[in-house]
Amino acid sequence: MKTKTMYVADDGTPFNTEKECILYEKSMNKYVVLCDDKESYLLTVRETFNDEPSAKRFISNRLHDCYERGITGNFKLVHLNSTVEFKSTELAHFVPAHYNIDGDKLNEVFQKAKIRNIL
């Protein structure tokens, strides 16, 4: 009797080799951040990150940019086939002389993005 080993990714995608499966899982584990602003919807920035801290740092910097320009930014965070949409005003608020980012709300956005949408 001959047996065949099959590798299956977390989302159910089958592979013939372990290497293919690992590469696929790594590619699916990326964080994609899309952001634009109300002034120029045509200028959408799309960045891809391999880890959560890098994505959080990028979002924090973009929130600061929104404050500097006096605009409301629209954001999308895509991770594990989940998309979370939010506005810059939901994660930060103006205080005298700077923009204060709510770390708890930022963490909530990332927790929502980690929920897998498996069909």
Contacts in CASP RR format, 6 or more apart in sequence:
PFRMAT RR
TARGET T0000
AUTHOR 0000-0000-0000
METHOD contacts of the structure
MODEL  1
MKTKTMYVADDGTPFNTEKECILYEKSMNKYVVLCDDKESYLLTVRETFN
DEPSAKRFISNRLHDCYERGITGNFKLVHLNSTVEFKSTELAHFVPAHYN
IDGDKLNEVFQKAKIRNIL
6 14 0 8 1.000
6 15 0 8 1.000
6 16 0 8 1.000
7 14 0 8 1.000
7 15 0 8 1.000
7 16 0 8 1.000
7 17 0 8 1.000
7 18 0 8 1.000
7 20 0 8 1.000
7 21 0 8 1.000
8 14 0 8 1.000
8 15 0 8 1.000
8 21 0 8 1.000
9 15 0 8 1.000
9 21 0 8 1.000
9 24 0 8 1.000
9 25 0 8 1.000
9 28 0 8 1.000
10 25 0 8 1.000
10 28 0 8 1.000
10 116 0 8 1.000
11 28 0 8 1.000
11 81 0 8 1.000
11 116 0 8 1.000
11 118 0 8 1.000
12 118 0 8 1.000
13 24 0 8 1.000
15 21 0 8 1.000
15 24 0 8 1.000
28 80 0 8 1.000
28 81 0 8 1.000
29 50 0 8 1.000
29 79 0 8 1.000
29 80 0 8 1.000
30 48 0 8 1.000
30 49 0 8 1.000
30 50 0 8 1.000
30 79 0 8 1.000
31 48 0 8 1.000
31 49 0 8 1.000
31 50 0 8 1.000
31 51 0 8 1.000
31 52 0 8 1.000
31 54 0 8 1.000
31 55 0 8 1.000
31 77 0 8 1.000
31 78 0 8 1.000
31 79 0 8 1.000
31 113 0 8 1.000
32 46 0 8 1.000
32 47 0 8 1.000
32 48 0 8 1.000
32 49 0 8 1.000
32 76 0 8 1.000
32 77 0 8 1.000
32 78 0 8 1.000
32 79 0 8 1.000
33 45 0 8 1.000
33 46 0 8 1.000
33 47 0 8 1.000
33 48 0 8 1.000
33 49 0 8 1.000
33 55 0 8 1.000
33 58 0 8 1.000
33 59 0 8 1.000
33 62 0 8 1.000
33 75 0 8 1.000
33 76 0 8 1.000
33 77 0 8 1.000
33 78 0 8 1.000
34 44 0 8 1.000
34 45 0 8 1.000
34 46 0 8 1.000
34 75 0 8 1.000
34 76 0 8 1.000
34 78 0 8 1.000
35 44 0 8 1.000
35 45 0 8 1.000
35 59 0 8 1.000
35 62 0 8 1.000
35 73 0 8 1.000
35 74 0 8 1.000
35 75 0 8 1.000
35 76 0 8 1.000
36 42 0 8 1.000
36 43 0 8 1.000
36 44 0 8 1.000
36 45 0 8 1.000
36 73 0 8 1.000
36 74 0 8 1.000
37 43 0 8 1.000
37 66 0 8 1.000
37 69 0 8 1.000
37 71 0 8 1.000
37 72 0 8 1.000
37 73 0 8 1.000
37 74 0 8 1.000
38 71 0 8 1.000
38 72 0 8 1.000
38 73 0 8 1.000
38 74 0 8 1.000
39 69 0 8 1.000
39 71 0 8 1.000
45 62 0 8 1.000
47 55 0 8 1.000
47 58 0 8 1.000
49 55 0 8 1.000
49 58 0 8 1.000
52 110 0 8 1.000
55 77 0 8 1.000
55 110 0 8 1.000
56 106 0 8 1.000
56 110 0 8 1.000
59 75 0 8 1.000
59 77 0 8 1.000
59 91 0 8 1.000
59 106 0 8 1.000
60 101 0 8 1.000
60 106 0 8 1.000
62 73 0 8 1.000
62 75 0 8 1.000
62 88 0 8 1.000
63 88 0 8 1.000
63 91 0 8 1.000
63 92 0 8 1.000
63 99 0 8 1.000
63 101 0 8 1.000
64 99 0 8 1.000
66 72 0 8 1.000
66 73 0 8 1.000
66 88 0 8 1.000
66 92 0 8 1.000
66 99 0 8 1.000
67 88 0 8 1.000
67 92 0 8 1.000
67 94 0 8 1.000
67 98 0 8 1.000
67 99 0 8 1.000
71 88 0 8 1.000
72 87 0 8 1.000
72 88 0 8 1.000
72 89 0 8 1.000
73 87 0 8 1.000
73 88 0 8 1.000
73 89 0 8 1.000
74 85 0 8 1.000
74 87 0 8 1.000
74 88 0 8 1.000
75 85 0 8 1.000
75 86 0 8 1.000
75 87 0 8 1.000
75 88 0 8 1.000
76 83 0 8 1.000
76 84 0 8 1.000
76 85 0 8 1.000
77 83 0 8 1.000
77 84 0 8 1.000
77 86 0 8 1.000
77 109 0 8 1.000
77 110 0 8 1.000
77 113 0 8 1.000
78 113 0 8 1.000
79 110 0 8 1.000
79 113 0 8 1.000
79 114 0 8 1.000
80 113 0 8 1.000
80 114 0 8 1.000
80 115 0 8 1.000
80 116 0 8 1.000
80 117 0 8 1.000
81 116 0 8 1.000
81 117 0 8 1.000
81 118 0 8 1.000
82 112 0 8 1.000
82 113 0 8 1.000
82 114 0 8 1.000
82 115 0 8 1.000
82 116 0 8 1.000
82 117 0 8 1.000
83 113 0 8 1.000
84 109 0 8 1.000
84 112 0 8 1.000
84 113 0 8 1.000
86 109 0 8 1.000
90 105 0 8 1.000
91 101 0 8 1.000
91 102 0 8 1.000
91 103 0 8 1.000
91 105 0 8 1.000
91 106 0 8 1.000
91 109 0 8 1.000
92 99 0 8 1.000
92 100 0 8 1.000
92 101 0 8 1.000
92 102 0 8 1.000
93 99 0 8 1.000
93 100 0 8 1.000
93 102 0 8 1.000
94 100 0 8 1.000
END
